[in-house]
Amino acid sequence: PLPDVLAMLPPDALTFAAHPFSVAQVPPARWGKADLAQPRLTGYEFWNGRVRASGDKATFNPFALDPWNDEDELQEADKDRIDELRKQARKKWDPQLQRGVREWPAGAERPAWRPVFIGGSDAHCDFNYHVGWAWDYTKFSVDDNALGRVRTAVYLPDHTTDAVPQVDGILSAIDGGACVVTDGPLLEVTLEHTGQTAAVGGELAVQGDGDLNLKIVAHTTPEFGPVERAQVVTYFCVNVRGKEKRTSVTAGTPETVRLRGTRGYCRVEAQSKGQGEEGYCCFTNPIWVRIPDGKRRNLRITLEQGTGI
């Protein structure tokens, strides 16, 4: 049983549920709700793989099929993929984060339950595209998923050299949720109040009056295209009741959200269109916020274009 397996792991081991919101193995099986609520889990490999084009017809050259060459089909595949990711984040991940806010121990810097969102591609030696049996072994398929299509970018602000960071530092950052998941642009997000600043995965204790400022900087390349707008998800709790808000912000046009509660979080998701109108997206882990006095405050949100990746 999963609880017994988790109990055998070293205390400092990170544990992630592999693609928990899709088929997990053959025969068709999925992670159960009780499994995903195990307190020993660090988080979820929420986003696994990136398929834009695929084909399963018995042909010598599947790349000549319409799904690989029809721009309308490709853009529709982008839209469907990104819509599904956002839907899963809203229906599967946010409820877990909200549970963490509701159960936040009094006096603790951050919730005890705060599943971290990571992503990647299965390591099947797929360097440019994937060839193999479908998950149910009923057909042979080819698609454009490959290693590196989905990436987890770790935030290490104290690492200032070109050397590879130490493993312990990388694992510690992931454990704390100091990372974003993307197949294209990178979002750098900071929350500030009266000189105190927190980044993704961090926490901010609000003391004194004044607004909070959420600054989103979108780093991209010509391949991935500019991030022209982003969506900020906020959830703040009063006693055991909370309210979620979703706010769209456009680059260069600040938005303001009214916050009410003593504890909560902010997270950001965004998408872009690059060369050939190809779609990309990025999701951040949350910044946790404590407002001990419970006074209503404004959250001022800005989106800026950053430097290249």
C-alpha positions in Angstrom: 0.0 0.0 0.0 1.1 3.5 -0.8 1.2 4.7 2.9 3.6 1.8 3.7 5.9 2.7 0.7 6.0 6.3 1.7 6.8 5.4 5.3 9.9 3.5 4.2 11.4 6.5 2.5 14.1 8.7 4.1 12.7 11.8 5.8 14.3 14.2 3.3 13.2 12.3 0.2 10.9 14.2 -2.2 7.9 12.3 -3.4 5.7 13.2 -6.4 2.7 11.5 -7.8 3.4 10.9 -11.5 0.8 12.3 -13.9 -1.9 11.9 -11.2 -4.8 13.3 -13.2 -4.5 11.0 -16.2 -4.1 7.2 -16.8 -1.3 6.0 -14.5 -0.7 2.5 -15.7 -2.1 -0.4 -17.7 -4.7 -1.7 -17.2 -6.4 1.7 -17.0 -5.8 3.0 -13.5 -5.7 6.4 -11.8 -4.5 7.7 -8.6 -7.2 7.6 -5.9 -8.2 10.7 -3.9 -6.9 9.1 -0.7 -3.5 8.5 -2.4 -3.2 12.1 -3.5 -4.0 13.3 0.0 -1.1 11.5 1.6 0.7 14.0 3.8 4.0 12.5 2.9 3.6 13.6 -0.8 5.7 16.6 -1.8 3.4 17.3 -4.7 2.2 16.3 -8.1 3.9 15.9 -11.5 0.9 17.8 -12.8 2.0 18.3 -16.4 3.5 15.3 -18.1 4.5 15.6 -21.7 3.5 17.9 -24.6 1.8 16.5 -27.7 0.9 18.9 -30.5 0.8 16.4 -33.4 0.3 12.7 -33.5 -0.6 9.9 -35.9 -1.3 6.2 -35.5 -2.0 5.1 -39.1 0.1 2.3 -40.5 2.2 4.3 -42.9 5.9 4.6 -43.7 5.8 8.3 -43.2 3.3 9.4 -40.5 4.8 12.9 -40.6 3.1 13.5 -44.0 -0.4 13.2 -42.3 -2.6 16.2 -41.8 -2.1 16.4 -38.0 1.5 17.2 -38.6 1.0 19.8 -41.4 -2.4 21.4 -41.1 -1.9 24.7 -39.3 -5.6 24.9 -38.2 -5.4 21.4 -36.6 -2.1 22.3 -34.9 -3.4 25.5 -33.4 -6.6 23.7 -32.3 -4.4 21.1 -30.6 -2.5 23.9 -28.8 -5.8 25.4 -27.6 -7.2 22.1 -26.4 -4.0 21.2 -24.6 -3.7 24.6 -22.8 -7.4 24.7 -22.0 -7.2 21.2 -20.5 -4.2 22.1 -18.3 -5.9 25.2 -17.0 -9.1 23.2 -16.3 -7.1 20.6 -14.4 -5.3 23.3 -12.4 -8.6 24.9 -11.5 -10.5 21.6 -10.6 -7.7 19.4 -9.3 -4.9 21.5 -7.9 -6.5 24.7 -6.6 -8.9 22.7 -4.3 -5.8 21.1 -2.7 -4.1 24.5 -2.2 -7.3 25.8 -0.8 -7.5 22.9 1.7 -4.0 23.9 2.8 -5.1 27.5 3.4 -8.2 26.3 5.4 -6.1 24.0 7.5 -3.1 26.4 8.0 -1.8 25.9 11.5 -2.0 29.0 13.7 1.3 30.8 13.9 2.9 28.7 11.1 4.7 30.5 8.3 3.1 28.4 5.6 0.5 25.6 5.4 1.4 22.1 6.3 -0.4 20.8 3.2 0.8 22.6 0.1 1.4 20.2 -2.8 4.1 21.5 -5.2 3.4 21.6 -9.0 6.1 20.2 -11.2 6.2 18.9 -14.8 8.3 17.0 -17.2 8.4 14.4 -19.9 8.8 10.6 -19.3 12.4 9.5 -19.9 11.8 7.2 -22.8 14.8 8.3 -25.0 12.4 10.4 -27.0 14.8 13.1 -28.3 12.8 14.6 -31.2 9.5 12.7 -31.2 8.0 9.7 -29.5 7.4 6.3 -31.2 5.8 3.4 -29.3 2.7 1.7 -28.3 -0.3 3.7 -27.0 -1.0 3.5 -23.3 -3.6 0.7 -23.9 -1.3 -1.2 -26.3 -4.0 -1.3 -29.0 -2.1 0.6 -31.6 1.4 1.9 -32.5 1.6 5.7 -32.5 4.0 8.6 -33.3 3.7 12.0 -31.7 5.9 15.1 -31.1 6.4 14.6 -27.4 10.0 14.5 -26.3 12.4 15.1 -23.5 12.5 18.8 -22.6 9.2 19.7 -24.1 7.9 20.4 -20.6 10.3 21.9 -18.1 10.4 22.7 -14.4 12.4 25.9 -13.9 13.8 26.2 -10.3 14.2 29.6 -8.7 17.6 30.0 -7.1 18.2 33.7 -6.6 21.3 33.2 -4.5 23.1 31.2 -7.2 25.0 33.8 -9.2 27.6 31.8 -11.1 27.5 29.7 -14.3 28.3 26.5 -12.4 25.7 23.9 -12.0 23.9 24.5 -8.6 24.4 22.0 -5.8 21.8 19.2 -5.8 20.8 20.0 -2.2 19.9 23.5 -3.2 17.8 22.4 -6.1 15.9 19.8 -4.1 15.3 22.3 -1.3 13.9 24.8 -3.7 11.6 22.3 -5.3 10.5 21.1 -1.9 9.5 24.6 -1.1 7.7 25.2 -4.4 10.2 27.7 -5.6 9.7 26.6 -9.3 7.5 27.2 -12.3 6.4 24.8 -15.1 6.5 25.8 -18.7 6.9 24.6 -22.3 7.9 28.1 -23.4 8.1 31.5 -21.5 9.1 31.9 -17.9 7.2 33.9 -15.3 9.1 35.6 -12.6 6.7 36.6 -9.8 7.3 38.6 -6.6 5.0 39.9 -4.0 5.9 43.0 -2.0 4.6 44.9 1.0 6.3 47.8 2.9 9.8 46.6 1.8 9.2 42.9 2.5 9.3 40.7 -0.6 8.5 37.0 -1.4 9.0 35.0 -4.6 7.3 31.9 -5.9 7.1 29.2 -3.2 7.8 31.8 -0.4 5.6 33.4 2.1 4.9 37.0 3.1 3.6 38.1 6.5 1.8 41.4 6.1 2.4 43.9 8.9 1.1 47.5 8.8 -1.1 49.3 6.3 -0.7 49.7 2.6 -1.3 47.8 -0.6 0.4 44.6 -1.7 2.1 44.7 -5.0 2.3 41.6 -7.2 4.9 42.0 -10.0 4.9 39.6 -12.9 7.9 39.7 -15.3 7.5 37.5 -18.4 10.8 36.3 -19.9 10.6 34.9 -23.4 12.2 34.5 -26.8 11.1 35.0 -30.4 10.4 31.3 -30.6 7.9 31.5 -27.8 6.5 34.9 -28.4 5.5 37.7 -26.0 3.3 37.2 -23.0 0.6 39.8 -23.5 -1.6 38.8 -20.6 -1.7 36.6 -17.5 -4.2 35.3 -15.1 -3.7 35.7 -11.3 -5.5 33.2 -9.1 -6.0 34.4 -5.5 -7.7 32.6 -2.6 -8.0 34.1 0.9 -9.8 32.6 3.9 -11.8 34.2 6.7 -12.0 31.6 9.5 -12.9 28.4 7.6 -14.5 30.1 4.6 -12.6 31.3 1.6 -13.2 32.9 -1.8 -11.3 32.4 -5.0 -10.8 35.2 -7.5 -9.4 35.0 -11.1 -8.0 38.3 -12.4 -6.7 38.8 -16.0 -4.0 41.4 -16.3 -2.6 42.9 -19.6 1.0 44.0 -20.0 1.3 47.6 -19.1 -2.2 47.9 -17.6 -2.2 47.4 -13.8 -5.2 45.6 -12.1 -6.3 45.8 -8.5 -7.9 43.0 -6.4 -9.5 43.5 -3.0 -8.2 41.0 -0.5 -10.2 39.9 2.6 -9.0 37.3 5.0 -6.1 36.3 7.3 -4.3 33.8 5.0 -4.2 32.8 1.4 -2.2 32.5 -1.7 -1.5 34.0 -5.2 -0.4 32.0 -8.2 -0.1 33.0 -11.9 -0.6 31.3 -15.2 -0.1 32.7 -18.7 0.2 31.7 -22.3 1.8 33.0 -25.5 1.9 32.5 -29.2 5.3 32.0 -30.9 6.5 31.3 -34.4 3.8 29.9 -36.7 1.2 30.8 -34.1 2.3 27.9 -31.9 0.8 28.0 -28.4 2.8 27.9 -25.1 2.0 28.3 -21.4 3.5 28.6 -18.0 2.2 27.9 -14.5 3.7 29.1 -11.2 3.5 27.7 -7.8 1.9 29.9 -5.2 3.2 32.7 -3.0 1.6 32.2 0.5 0.3 35.2 2.4 -0.5 35.8 6.0 -2.5 38.9 7.1 -2.7 38.5 10.9 -4.9 41.6 11.5 -7.4 40.5 8.9 -7.8 44.1 7.5 -8.9 44.4 3.9 -6.1 45.4 1.6 -5.7 45.9 -2.1 -3.5 43.7 -4.3 -2.0 45.7 -7.2 -1.0 43.5 -10.1 1.4 44.5 -12.9 2.7 42.5 -15.9 6.0 43.5 -17.6 8.0 42.1 -20.4 11.4 40.9 -19.3 14.6 39.9 -20.9 15.1 36.7 -23.0 15.5 33.3 -21.4 
